[in-house]
Amino acid sequence: MADLPVRIEVIPGDDLVERLRAHVPAPAVVTVTCLPHHGPRQAVGVAVDLARAGYTAVPHLAARSVTGRAELAGYVAQCTDAGITDVFVVGGDAADAAGPYAWSGALMEDVADLSGGVLRMGIAVYPEGHPGTAEEELARTLAAKQELASWCVTQLCFSPDILRAFPSKLRLDGITLPVWAGIPGPVRIYRLLRLAGRIGVGQSLGFLKRSAGGADTGSVVRQLLSSASYDPAPLVDALHGAGYEGLHLYSFNDLAELAASDLAGAIRS
């Protein structure tokens, strides 16, 4: 199904390393989210454990959850000591900044300085915009961060038309970073519907509901009752030739589903 390299995004949780070993063997590329209730400490800690287990680990750093340069220096040291070469930097969802990093660009400057340029940084891009930020502001901040970034990942999107057109749109806007397509893995549909509504992927949410109600699978309600899983194959197929560097799979820790899917063979470092 996929002829592009695949990365897997996971959420810190109990027995995560053991579950990955059971379903997604090393040296797969695994990125570790930094949610407000986990924080960067846990994201970096899990990434270090994964790196030591043979995975290519990429921790997320949420700028608004970092208290200051000293804390950040500790994370940078942990990463470089473990052989981690990439981090994914986001602003974060915390209501108030815990320290001086009100946005991700400020934290990126300190990561570059503290690591001596050793750590490559990825950033988020938004095919459907961001619910809390105007399009002009998104474009301005993205251009500012491009100088420090090495790659970017799209926010979760279900629409093949939107995703297929997005790399070309970025190029027209002067963004030349390699782009990874952020797509859902084979995850339970009720979880995707709940998440999509929360993060504001409006057009994609409508597409998901329509596709879930297709003739082969029955209505959305029927799928919810049967706990059916989303099939990413049509979305993956639609991205061929669109200019993506690879696929970034949002797994939501449904690792058994992922291992049983057609994408399993494409997961490589």
Secondary structure, DSSP 8 states (H G I E B T S, - for coil): ---S-EEEEE---TTHHHHHHHHS-TT-EEEE---TTTHHHHHHHHHHHHHHTT-EEEEEEEGGG---HHHHHHHHHHHHHTT--EEEEE--S-SS-SSS-SSHHHHHHHHHHHHTT-SEEEEEE-TT-BTTB-HHHHHHHHHHHHTT-SEEEE-----HHHHHHHHHHHHHTT--S-EEEEEE-S-BHHHHHHHHHHHT-HHHHHHHHHHHTSTTT--HHHHHHHT-B---HHHHHHTTTS--SEEEEE-TT-HHHHHTSTTGGGB--
